[in-house]
């Protein structure tokens, strides 16, 4: 089972929708280190305590209010989306437990019960799942090979699972167009058969993937990489806000929520927005897959992952949809990429 959490950084930008996760794998370049539970680099709260979980702030209508006490387990809790889920659950008054391979390095709020466990070893999950009502599930592997055993353990304890999936999943296709959407589709099918109450969050490309460009931006002001199709990039705060609602409220069982930002943006437009936020002109330089692949391999990326990412980047679906799901569920409009860039100026300077 290929583990997306064990990879080296890569200076190029690629265009896979690794839904945090683990979209969604730790998506893109530098957002790749240090690797956390969902494979994504997160802002370090020791360096910037106002980053990630707190600096995005809270809009009116964003947070649910928890009535009655029950415990929620968050996997991928040290990732960009996962940290937001933890923070927003705490703000809503929920009891939160986080799964971590190394609790000592999780750097989560003191109110969180951090329990050791690894999704690649289902036998380590019993303690984390005992007494759990709902699970926020981020799958950090490139296949669903080990998922049945994990879902079996979850099904003995929890009632509800909210799975972070991908907007690229095509239910009508017998096989998905790339390995990343394939493992998400496989995960969805397994969860549907698990007996758990389920909700799928099919999120579009994460804004936080742009953290992978920070090294190139600081060094040269030029972001080089594959140019995937333009996407309605979503702020991790909004993905987490929907997750909190679906974890704590009834009415979402069997739902497949398509989550997007408010506007479709190309890679070049995202880079330009970051430049405007930091007050410095930036540009995007497209690389072909033929150029990108050997460079990624030379940087230490496993061939299977390189091929999966390039396959995903090479997809050219129709016009990316823009949905109002975030506002419908949370009561607050989806944040723009420009807002995200303004919040992360310090990461790019």
Beta strands, then each sheet from edge to edge (+ up, - down):
strand 1: 71-74
strand 2: 95-100
strand 3: 113-116
strand 4: 132-137
strand 5: 160-166
strand 6: 197-203
strand 7: 222-225
strand 8: 256-259
strand 9: 283-286
sheet 1: 3+ 2+ 1+ 4+ 5+ 6+ 8+
sheet 2: 7+ 9+
end
